């Protein structure tokens, strides 16, 4: 799967990229929400978005909402340092919300499966 990673922290983006590549995915990096929208508008091969929550200009939830307003139905995973349950309650249409911590190598694959299943059932 081709996954767009959106994170303003280059080190975090590379860590997420490594995890996804080890799982066999192809990745593309965006440094913020505006960059992500640009990639999504020009690259039809993107199949999923994995975004950090706290970024300058556009938060991860705002990016998700903007994409949905534009008609995008791509699976969307939000990564956060905050309580994922609270963010899912705030935006239940998210495919998944995962704590951005040292367990990401085990929680992210589960979130990908969850987001894909959720998107498939809503299609």
N, C-alpha and C positions, 0 to 999 in steps of 0.2 A: 504494500500500500504506500502511496505517496502522501507524506504528512508534512504540513506546514507548522513549524515551531515558531511561536511568537514570544519573544522574551527580550527585554531591554538589557539584561545582564549576559554578556557574551560567554562567561564561564558556565552559567546555568544552562544556556542554550546548547553549548557543546556537550555538557553532561547528558542532557535530555536526548540530543542527537545520537550520542554513543549508545545509549540504552535502546533507542528505536532501531538503529542500524544493526545492533546485535540481534534484534528480533526479526531482522530481514526486511525492514522497511526502508524506503528511500525518503530522504528528508530535504526540506528546503527551509532556510532560516529567514525570519523577518525580525527586525530590531524593535518594532513597535506596531501599534494597531494600524496606523496609516500605511506603513510599509506592507503589512499583511493584506489590507484591502487591495493595494496595488498588485500584489502577487496573485490574489484570487481573481482579480478582474482580467488578468492576462495569461494565466496558466490553468487551463481546463483539466490538467492531469492531477490536480490536488484532490485528495479523497478524504482528508480529515484535517482538523485544526487542533493543535495542542497549544494553549496560551497561558502565559502567566497572568495572574489577577492584577497585581499592582505594578502598573507601568505609567509613565508620564503621558499626558494628553488624553489617552483613551484606556480605561481599565479593561481587563479581560471580559467582564460582564457587559460593558458597553460595546465592545467589539462584537461579542456574540449577538447582542440585540440588534446592532447595525446590520450584521450579516443576515439575520432572520428578516429584518425589514426589507432587505434587498432581494429576498426570496431564496437565499441559500439554505439548503437542508443538510449541508455537510455535517457529519458527526463532529462535535465540539467538546473538548476536554479542557477544563479549567484547572490550573495548578495554583495552589495558594499556600501561604504560610499561616493563614487563619483557619478557623473551624470550617471544614468542608460542608458539614450538615447545615450550617447557617446560610452559606452561600447557595446551596441547593434549594433551601426553603425560599430564599429570595428570588431565585430563578430556576424553577423546577424543570424547565425545558432543556437544560443542559444535559448533554450525553453522560457526563460524569464530572465530578469535582474531587480532586485528589490533593492530599497534603504534599507540599513540595519539601521533602525531607530525604533522609538517607535510605528510606525504604522504597524510594521511587522505582528502583529496578524490579521490585516485585509487585508494587501497586499499579504501576502504569500499564502493564500488559492486561491486567484485570479490567482496568478502566477502558482500555481500547475495545475489548470484547463487549463490555457493557454498553458503550456508546454506539457501537455498530449494531448491536441487537436492538437497542432502543430506537435508533434511526430506522432500521428495517421494519419494525412493527408500526411505526408512524407513517410509513410510506404507502 
